[in-house]
Amino acid sequence: MEYVQLLIVLFIVGYTCFYALSSNSRRRRSGKLPPGPYPFPIIGNILQIGRHPHQSLTKLAKIYGPIMYLKLGSIDTIVVSSPEIAKEVLQKHDHSLSSRRIPAAAEVHDHSTKSMLWLPVADQWRILRKISKEQVFSVSRLEASHGLRQEKLQNLYDFVHECSINHQLVDIGKAAFIAALNLMSATLFSGDGAQYNSDSSQELKETIVGMAKILATPNFSDFFPVLKSIDPQRIKHESKRYFGKAYSILENMINQRLKLSAESLDSVDKNDFLQALLDYSRNNSSEFPSDHIKHLLLDLFAGGTEAAATTMVWIMTELIRNPEKMSKARNELWDVVGRNNKVKESDISRLPYLQSVIKETFRYHPTGPLLVPHKADVDTEINGYIVPKDSQIFVNIWAMGRDPNIWSNPNSFEPERFLQREIDIKGQDFDLIPFGSGRRICPGLPLATRMLPLMVATMIHNFDWKLEGGMKPEEVDISEKFGVALEKAVPLKAFPIKL
């Protein structure tokens, strides 16, 4: 460890002179960089970002404008904070600004070279995108697997019902994570990921949580790529362990399915994504080798679970904080579906207020407040400024969701605004782009728009919620914790009351 520390010190001393010269040279050479705060030597503007980057960048944008330049360590960074410029980046100049800057933690086990999330937009990425669109998230494929998701929603209902009978406090974040985990498992693998009242069968859950935590940890190696080989914080080492565990679990699932197929005289009767991938790989092995299956599964499974669970917690937080909103959503369910009938995926389009609650949560508590950063492949002119080649680009949708020039009463939770204003969340209306836009838009959007309404409906259709310790609804904490997803800092716990 002393040797590593010495290397870091020597690097910093040597880099100070280089940074000062290169930074001044860059500014003189470019001349048209967007405005931004002046960077400190070596660290640049890192200290001005803090523990809540989305909030800090929003405050800075009020000073420097909707397109802003910062230096984070040695990395040129562009921050976009308006729908108009977001459209320029994600749509008009999508061809030159759609690459990724790969974090060190994602480079383990060759994941960054086989992952749809991190691959550049080239042939391999297009193949993976096509497979995801046609084999997983097509309407026919999702319809075929809806019965599996209904079963997992029933499990969620049974858990909440049992807690209501036993007057048991529910950690809504944990329940939401397990529900999302099982819904994704049902769609992808036709199986369960975890159980609600058991410490066993939690291996996949613990692995996903561990991966998210390590990916969310600020890493010196990402600010100073020359440190990647040293891995001073051991983040890459820990990432390798978690990714290795995840791949081991997925490989076991794949091998079990292959064994089942080999032993069965008929084809395996599965409507899940895993079987579709195995069949596709068998028939198209040159463009999609079987060893790529686990990487695609991990992308979709881990990303979908974390995002859905986090969004669900924020939805329930706001509904509990605003009892009249919960009553309106529940009354809509009773009017459209009935008090004793189960909510089905086919009911979603007839529940405009419930959909408005979800859209308002996307606006007010976006799971990915800065989206996944893009990277410029070439120098690109945006709004009269140069976005330098290799710079990373943040689109601050958290700032856009709180902008009073776009939204009336932006700091209030008002689902009703979406009953009066037709808005698309599929990447075409840049006032609200929770899933991104352009070619890098989240591939899981079709599944998310099915899962979330049903998860919320399961939690409120036949239940009211009472806070512990006599806490009043308006006292529920809504402070945020920045990470892979923008989580609620204080866990949400409440007692379900059967209606």
C-alpha positions as CSV (number, residue, x, y, z in Angstrom):
1,M,0.0,0.0,0.0
2,E,2.9,2.4,0.8
3,Y,4.2,1.8,-2.7
4,V,0.9,2.6,-4.3
5,Q,0.6,5.8,-2.2
6,L,4.1,6.8,-3.3
7,L,3.2,6.3,-7.0
8,I,0.1,8.4,-6.5
9,V,2.0,11.3,-4.9
10,L,4.6,11.2,-7.7
11,F,1.9,11.1,-10.3
12,I,0.1,14.1,-8.7
13,V,3.3,16.2,-8.5
14,G,4.2,15.4,-12.1
15,Y,0.7,15.9,-13.4
16,T,0.3,19.3,-11.8
17,C,2.6,21.0,-14.3
18,F,1.1,19.0,-17.2
19,Y,-2.4,19.8,-16.2
20,A,-1.8,23.6,-15.9
21,L,-0.1,23.7,-19.3
22,S,-2.7,21.5,-21.1
23,S,-5.7,23.2,-19.5
24,N,-4.5,26.6,-20.6
25,S,-3.6,25.3,-24.0
26,R,-7.0,23.7,-24.4
27,R,-8.8,26.9,-23.5
28,R,-6.7,28.9,-25.9
29,R,-7.0,26.4,-28.7
30,S,-10.7,25.8,-28.5
31,G,-11.8,29.3,-27.7
32,K,-15.5,28.4,-28.0
33,L,-15.8,26.0,-25.0
34,P,-19.1,26.5,-23.1
35,P,-18.9,28.7,-20.0
36,G,-18.2,27.2,-16.7
37,P,-16.5,27.6,-13.3
38,Y,-12.7,27.9,-13.4
39,P,-11.0,24.5,-12.6
40,F,-8.5,24.0,-9.8
41,P,-5.2,22.4,-10.7
42,I,-5.3,18.6,-11.0
43,I,-8.7,18.0,-9.5
44,G,-10.5,20.5,-11.7
45,N,-14.1,21.1,-10.6
46,I,-14.5,17.9,-8.6
47,L,-14.9,19.7,-5.3
48,Q,-17.7,21.8,-6.7
49,I,-19.7,18.6,-7.6
50,G,-20.0,17.2,-4.1
51,R,-22.1,14.2,-3.0
52,H,-25.2,15.4,-4.9
53,P,-23.9,16.1,-8.4
54,H,-27.3,16.6,-10.0
55,Q,-28.2,19.3,-7.5
56,S,-24.7,21.0,-7.6
57,L,-24.8,21.0,-11.4
58,T,-28.3,22.5,-11.4
59,K,-27.1,25.4,-9.2
60,L,-24.0,26.0,-11.4
61,A,-26.3,26.0,-14.6
62,K,-28.2,28.9,-13.1
63,I,-24.9,30.8,-13.2
64,Y,-23.3,29.5,-16.4
65,G,-26.2,28.5,-18.5
66,P,-27.9,25.4,-20.0
67,I,-24.7,24.2,-21.6
68,M,-21.7,24.3,-19.3
69,Y,-18.0,23.1,-19.3
70,L,-16.3,21.6,-16.3
71,K,-13.0,19.7,-15.8
72,L,-13.5,16.6,-13.6
73,G,-9.9,15.5,-12.9
74,S,-8.5,15.1,-16.3
75,I,-11.8,14.6,-18.0
76,D,-13.5,17.3,-20.1
77,T,-17.2,17.4,-19.1
78,I,-20.2,19.0,-20.7
79,V,-23.4,19.5,-18.8
80,V,-26.7,20.1,-20.5
81,S,-29.6,21.4,-18.5
82,S,-32.4,22.4,-21.0
83,P,-34.7,20.4,-23.3
84,E,-33.6,22.4,-26.3
85,I,-29.9,21.5,-26.0
86,A,-30.7,18.0,-24.8
87,K,-32.5,17.5,-28.2
88,E,-29.4,18.8,-30.0
89,V,-27.2,16.3,-28.1
90,L,-29.5,13.2,-28.1
91,Q,-31.2,13.6,-31.5
92,K,-29.7,16.1,-33.9
93,H,-26.0,15.2,-33.2
94,D,-26.7,11.7,-31.9
95,H,-24.4,10.1,-34.5
96,S,-21.3,11.9,-33.1
97,L,-22.3,12.0,-29.4
98,S,-23.6,8.6,-28.6
99,S,-20.5,6.7,-27.4
100,R,-19.7,6.0,-23.8
101,R,-16.9,6.7,-21.4
102,I,-16.4,3.4,-19.7
103,P,-15.9,3.4,-15.9
104,A,-13.0,1.2,-14.6
105,A,-15.5,-0.9,-12.6
106,A,-17.3,-2.0,-15.8
107,E,-14.1,-3.2,-17.6
108,V,-13.9,-6.4,-15.6
109,H,-14.6,-9.8,-17.2
110,D,-14.6,-8.2,-20.6
111,H,-18.0,-6.7,-19.8
112,S,-17.4,-3.4,-21.5
113,T,-16.4,-5.1,-24.8
114,K,-19.6,-7.2,-24.8
115,S,-22.2,-5.0,-23.1
116,M,-24.9,-3.2,-24.9
117,L,-24.7,-0.4,-22.3
118,W,-21.0,0.3,-23.0
119,L,-20.2,-0.7,-26.5
120,P,-19.8,2.0,-29.1
121,V,-22.6,2.3,-31.7
122,A,-21.2,-0.1,-34.3
123,D,-22.1,-3.5,-35.7
124,Q,-22.0,-5.5,-32.4
125,W,-24.0,-2.9,-30.6
126,R,-26.6,-2.9,-33.4
127,I,-26.9,-6.7,-33.2
128,L,-27.5,-6.6,-29.4
129,R,-30.0,-3.8,-29.8
130,K,-31.9,-5.7,-32.5
131,I,-32.0,-8.8,-30.4
132,S,-33.3,-6.9,-27.4
133,K,-36.0,-5.2,-29.4
134,E,-37.2,-8.3,-31.3
135,Q,-36.6,-11.1,-28.8
136,V,-37.4,-9.5,-25.5
137,F,-39.3,-6.2,-25.7
138,S,-41.5,-6.8,-28.7
139,V,-45.3,-6.7,-28.0
140,S,-45.7,-10.4,-28.8
141,R,-42.9,-11.4,-26.5
142,L,-44.1,-9.3,-23.6
143,E,-47.7,-10.6,-24.1
144,A,-46.4,-14.2,-24.0
145,S,-44.8,-13.6,-20.6
146,H,-47.5,-11.5,-18.9
147,G,-48.8,-14.6,-17.0
148,L,-45.5,-15.0,-15.3
149,R,-45.5,-11.4,-14.2
150,Q,-49.0,-11.7,-12.9
151,E,-47.9,-14.6,-10.7
152,K,-45.1,-12.5,-9.2
153,L,-47.5,-9.6,-8.6
154,Q,-49.7,-12.0,-6.7
155,N,-46.7,-12.9,-4.5
156,L,-46.2,-9.2,-3.7
157,Y,-49.9,-8.8,-2.8
158,D,-49.8,-11.9,-0.6
159,F,-46.7,-10.6,1.2
160,V,-48.4,-7.2,1.9
161,H,-51.6,-8.9,2.9
162,E,-49.8,-11.1,5.4
163,C,-48.0,-8.0,6.8
164,S,-51.4,-6.2,7.2
165,I,-52.9,-9.2,9.1
166,N,-49.9,-9.4,11.4
167,H,-49.6,-5.6,11.8
168,Q,-46.1,-5.9,10.5
169,L,-44.1,-2.9,9.3
170,V,-43.0,-3.1,5.7
171,D,-39.7,-1.8,4.4
172,I,-41.2,-0.6,1.1
173,G,-37.7,-0.3,-0.5
174,K,-36.8,-3.9,0.2
175,A,-40.3,-5.1,-0.9
176,A,-40.1,-3.1,-4.1
177,F,-36.6,-4.4,-4.9
178,I,-37.7,-8.1,-4.4
179,A,-40.8,-7.4,-6.5
180,A,-38.8,-5.9,-9.3
181,L,-36.2,-8.6,-9.1
182,N,-38.9,-11.3,-9.4
183,L,-40.7,-9.6,-12.2
184,M,-37.5,-9.3,-14.2
185,S,-36.6,-12.9,-13.3
186,A,-40.0,-14.1,-14.5
187,T,-39.7,-12.2,-17.8
188,L,-36.1,-13.2,-18.4
189,F,-35.7,-16.6,-16.8
190,S,-39.2,-17.8,-15.8
191,G,-38.0,-18.0,-12.2
192,D,-37.8,-16.3,-8.9
193,G,-34.9,-14.0,-7.9
194,A,-35.6,-13.8,-4.1
195,Q,-38.3,-14.4,-1.5
196,Y,-39.9,-11.8,0.8
197,N,-39.7,-13.5,4.2
198,S,-36.5,-15.5,3.8
199,D,-32.8,-15.0,4.1
200,S,-32.2,-17.9,1.8
201,S,-32.4,-17.7,-2.1
202,Q,-31.1,-14.1,-1.8
203,E,-27.8,-14.7,-3.7
204,L,-28.9,-12.9,-6.9
205,K,-30.4,-10.0,-4.9
206,E,-27.2,-9.5,-2.8
207,T,-25.1,-9.6,-5.9
208,I,-27.1,-7.0,-7.8
209,V,-27.0,-4.7,-4.7
210,G,-23.3,-5.2,-4.4
211,M,-22.7,-4.4,-8.0
212,A,-24.8,-1.2,-7.8
213,K,-22.9,-0.1,-4.7
214,I,-19.4,-0.6,-6.3
215,L,-20.4,1.1,-9.5
216,A,-21.8,4.1,-7.6
217,T,-18.5,4.6,-5.6
218,P,-16.6,7.6,-6.9
219,N,-13.4,6.2,-8.4
220,F,-10.1,8.2,-8.8
221,S,-9.4,6.0,-11.8
222,D,-12.3,7.4,-13.7
223,F,-11.2,11.0,-13.1
224,F,-7.6,10.1,-13.8
225,P,-7.5,7.2,-16.3
226,V,-3.8,6.8,-15.9
227,L,-4.5,5.3,-12.4
228,K,-6.6,2.4,-13.8
229,S,-3.7,0.0,-13.7
230,I,-3.0,0.9,-10.1
231,D,-6.6,0.7,-8.9
232,P,-5.8,2.7,-5.8
233,Q,-9.2,2.2,-4.1
234,R,-9.5,-1.5,-5.1
235,I,-12.8,-0.7,-6.8
236,K,-12.0,-2.7,-9.9
237,H,-10.9,-5.6,-7.7
238,E,-14.2,-5.6,-5.9
239,S,-16.1,-5.1,-9.1
240,K,-14.4,-8.2,-10.6
241,R,-15.6,-10.2,-7.6
242,Y,-19.3,-9.1,-7.9
243,F,-19.4,-9.4,-11.7
244,G,-17.8,-12.8,-11.4
245,K,-20.5,-13.9,-8.9
246,A,-23.2,-12.6,-11.2
247,Y,-21.9,-14.4,-14.2
248,S,-21.6,-17.6,-12.2
249,I,-25.3,-17.4,-11.3
250,L,-26.3,-16.6,-14.9
251,E,-24.1,-19.4,-16.3
252,N,-25.8,-21.9,-14.0
253,M,-29.2,-20.8,-15.2
254,I,-28.1,-21.1,-18.8
255,N,-26.5,-24.5,-18.2
256,Q,-29.7,-25.7,-16.4
257,R,-31.8,-24.6,-19.4
258,L,-29.5,-26.3,-21.9
259,K,-29.6,-29.5,-19.8
260,L,-33.4,-29.4,-19.7
261,S,-33.5,-28.9,-23.5
262,A,-31.1,-31.8,-24.1
263,E,-33.2,-34.1,-21.9
264,S,-36.5,-33.2,-23.4
265,L,-37.8,-34.9,-26.5
266,D,-39.8,-31.8,-27.4
267,S,-38.6,-28.2,-27.3
268,V,-38.6,-26.6,-23.9
269,D,-41.9,-24.7,-23.4
270,K,-40.6,-21.4,-22.2
271,N,-41.8,-17.9,-23.2
272,D,-38.9,-16.1,-21.5
273,F,-36.0,-14.1,-22.8
274,L,-33.4,-16.8,-22.0
275,Q,-34.9,-19.3,-24.3
276,A,-35.3,-16.8,-27.0
277,L,-31.6,-15.9,-26.7
278,L,-30.5,-19.5,-26.7
279,D,-32.5,-20.2,-29.8
280,Y,-31.2,-17.1,-31.5
281,S,-27.6,-17.9,-30.7
282,R,-28.0,-21.5,-31.9
283,N,-29.2,-20.2,-35.3
284,N,-27.0,-17.1,-35.5
285,S,-23.8,-18.2,-33.6
286,S,-21.5,-16.1,-35.8
287,E,-23.1,-12.7,-34.9
288,F,-24.2,-13.7,-31.4
289,P,-21.9,-16.3,-29.7
290,S,-23.4,-18.1,-26.7
291,D,-20.8,-16.5,-24.3
292,H,-22.4,-13.1,-25.0
293,I,-25.7,-14.2,-23.6
294,K,-24.7,-13.7,-19.9
295,H,-23.5,-10.1,-20.6
296,L,-26.8,-9.1,-22.3
297,L,-28.8,-10.8,-19.5
298,L,-26.9,-8.9,-16.9
299,D,-27.4,-5.5,-18.6
300,L,-31.1,-5.9,-18.8
301,F,-31.6,-7.7,-15.4
302,A,-29.5,-5.5,-13.2
303,G,-30.4,-2.2,-14.8
304,G,-34.1,-3.0,-14.9
305,T,-34.3,-4.2,-11.3
306,E,-32.5,-1.2,-9.8
307,A,-34.4,1.4,-11.8
308,A,-37.9,-0.1,-11.3
309,A,-37.4,-0.6,-7.5
310,T,-36.0,2.9,-7.0
311,T,-38.9,4.5,-9.0
312,M,-41.4,2.4,-7.0
313,V,-40.1,3.7,-3.7
314,W,-40.4,7.3,-4.9
315,I,-43.9,6.7,-6.1
316,M,-45.0,5.2,-2.8
317,T,-43.2,8.0,-0.9
318,E,-45.1,10.7,-2.7
319,L,-48.5,8.9,-2.4
320,I,-48.0,8.4,1.3
321,R,-46.9,12.1,1.6
322,N,-50.0,13.1,-0.3
323,P,-53.0,10.9,0.9
324,E,-55.5,12.7,-1.4
325,K,-53.4,11.7,-4.4
326,M,-53.4,8.1,-3.2
327,S,-57.1,8.2,-2.7
328,K,-57.6,9.5,-6.3
329,A,-55.4,6.7,-7.7
330,R,-57.2,4.1,-5.7
331,N,-60.7,5.3,-6.6
332,E,-59.7,5.2,-10.2
333,L,-58.7,1.5,-9.8
334,W,-62.0,0.8,-8.1
335,D,-64.0,2.5,-10.8
336,V,-62.1,1.0,-13.7
337,V,-61.1,-2.4,-12.4
338,G,-63.4,-3.0,-9.4
339,R,-62.5,-3.5,-5.8
340,N,-62.1,-7.2,-5.9
341,N,-60.7,-7.8,-9.4
342,K,-57.0,-8.1,-10.2
343,V,-55.4,-5.3,-12.2
344,K,-54.1,-6.6,-15.5
345,E,-51.6,-5.2,-18.1
346,S,-54.6,-4.6,-20.4
347,D,-56.1,-2.2,-17.8
348,I,-53.1,0.2,-17.8
349,S,-54.3,2.3,-20.7
350,R,-57.6,2.9,-18.9
351,L,-55.9,4.3,-15.8
352,P,-54.8,7.9,-16.8
353,Y,-54.4,9.1,-13.2
354,L,-52.2,6.2,-12.2
355,Q,-50.1,6.9,-15.3
356,S,-49.9,10.6,-14.4
357,V,-48.7,9.6,-10.9
358,I,-45.8,7.7,-12.5
359,K,-45.0,10.5,-15.0
360,E,-44.9,13.0,-12.2
361,T,-42.5,10.8,-10.3
362,F,-40.3,10.6,-13.3
363,R,-40.3,14.4,-13.4
364,Y,-39.8,15.0,-9.7
365,H,-37.6,12.0,-8.8
366,P,-35.8,10.7,-12.0
367,T,-34.0,7.5,-11.3
368,G,-31.1,8.5,-13.5
369,P,-30.8,12.3,-12.9
370,L,-27.9,12.7,-15.3
371,L,-28.8,9.8,-17.6
372,V,-25.9,7.5,-18.6
373,P,-23.1,9.9,-19.7
374,H,-22.4,10.1,-23.5
375,K,-19.0,10.7,-25.0
376,A,-18.1,12.8,-28.0
377,D,-16.4,10.9,-30.9
378,V,-15.4,14.2,-32.6
379,D,-15.4,17.9,-31.9
380,T,-19.1,18.9,-32.3
381,E,-20.7,22.4,-32.3
382,I,-23.7,22.7,-30.0
383,N,-25.5,26.1,-29.6
384,G,-22.5,28.0,-30.8
385,Y,-20.0,26.2,-28.5
386,I,-17.6,23.3,-29.1
387,V,-18.1,20.0,-27.4
388,P,-14.5,18.6,-27.4
389,K,-13.7,15.2,-28.7
390,D,-13.6,12.5,-25.9
391,S,-15.5,14.8,-23.5
392,Q,-18.2,13.2,-21.4
393,I,-21.7,14.7,-21.6
394,F,-24.2,14.8,-18.8
395,V,-27.9,15.5,-19.5
396,N,-29.3,16.8,-16.2
397,I,-32.9,15.8,-16.4
398,W,-33.2,16.4,-12.7
399,A,-32.6,20.1,-13.4
400,M,-35.1,20.1,-16.3
401,G,-37.7,18.5,-14.1
402,R,-37.4,21.3,-11.6
403,D,-37.2,24.2,-14.0
404,P,-40.0,26.7,-13.4
405,N,-39.8,27.8,-17.0
406,I,-41.0,24.4,-18.1
407,W,-43.2,23.3,-15.2
408,S,-45.6,25.3,-13.0
409,N,-45.0,24.7,-9.2
410,P,-42.0,22.5,-10.1
411,N,-41.3,21.6,-6.4
412,S,-44.8,20.3,-5.8
413,F,-46.0,16.7,-6.5
414,E,-48.9,17.3,-8.9
415,P,-49.9,14.4,-11.1
416,E,-52.9,16.4,-12.3
417,R,-50.6,18.4,-14.6
418,F,-50.3,15.3,-16.9
419,L,-54.1,15.1,-17.2
420,Q,-54.1,18.6,-18.7
421,R,-51.0,18.2,-20.8
422,E,-50.3,15.3,-23.2
423,I,-46.7,14.3,-22.9
424,D,-44.7,11.4,-24.3
425,I,-42.0,9.7,-22.2
426,K,-40.6,7.6,-25.0
427,G,-37.9,10.1,-26.0
428,Q,-39.7,12.5,-28.3
429,D,-40.8,15.1,-25.8
430,F,-37.6,16.5,-24.4
431,D,-39.3,18.2,-21.4
432,L,-39.5,14.7,-19.9
433,I,-37.0,12.0,-21.0
434,P,-36.6,9.6,-18.0
435,F,-35.5,6.8,-20.4
436,G,-33.2,9.0,-22.5
437,S,-33.7,9.5,-26.2
438,G,-32.1,8.7,-29.5
439,R,-30.3,5.5,-30.3
440,R,-29.2,5.1,-26.6
441,I,-32.7,5.3,-25.2
442,C,-33.3,2.6,-22.6
443,P,-34.2,-0.7,-24.3
444,G,-36.3,-1.8,-21.3
445,L,-38.8,1.1,-21.7
446,P,-41.6,-1.2,-23.0
447,L,-41.3,-3.5,-20.0
448,A,-40.9,-0.7,-17.4
449,T,-44.2,0.9,-18.6
450,R,-45.9,-2.4,-17.9
451,M,-44.3,-3.2,-14.6
452,L,-44.5,0.0,-12.8
453,P,-48.2,0.7,-13.0
454,L,-49.0,-2.9,-11.9
455,M,-46.5,-2.7,-9.0
456,V,-48.1,0.5,-7.8
457,A,-51.6,-0.9,-8.2
458,T,-50.8,-4.0,-6.2
459,M,-49.6,-1.8,-3.3
460,I,-52.6,0.6,-3.2
461,H,-55.6,-1.1,-4.8
462,N,-56.7,-2.8,-1.5
463,F,-54.4,-1.2,1.0
464,D,-53.9,2.1,2.7
465,W,-50.6,2.8,4.5
466,K,-50.0,4.1,8.0
467,L,-46.6,5.6,9.0
468,E,-44.9,4.3,12.2
469,G,-44.6,6.2,15.4
470,G,-47.5,8.5,14.6
471,M,-45.5,10.3,11.9
472,K,-47.6,12.7,9.8
473,P,-47.5,12.2,6.0
474,E,-45.9,15.6,5.4
475,E,-43.0,14.6,7.7
476,V,-41.8,11.8,5.4
477,D,-38.2,12.6,4.4
478,I,-37.5,13.0,0.7
479,S,-33.8,13.6,0.8
480,E,-31.8,11.9,-1.9
481,K,-28.8,9.6,-2.1
482,F,-26.9,9.8,-5.4
483,G,-25.7,6.5,-6.9
484,V,-26.3,4.2,-9.8
485,A,-29.9,5.2,-9.2
486,L,-31.2,8.3,-7.3
487,E,-32.3,6.5,-4.1
488,K,-34.3,7.8,-1.2
489,A,-31.8,8.5,1.5
490,V,-34.0,7.4,4.4
491,P,-35.8,4.0,4.0
492,L,-39.6,4.2,3.7
493,K,-41.4,2.0,6.2
494,A,-45.1,1.8,6.8
495,F,-47.9,-0.4,8.0
496,P,-50.3,-1.7,5.3
497,I,-54.0,-1.4,6.2
498,K,-56.3,-3.8,4.4
499,L,-59.4,-2.1,2.9
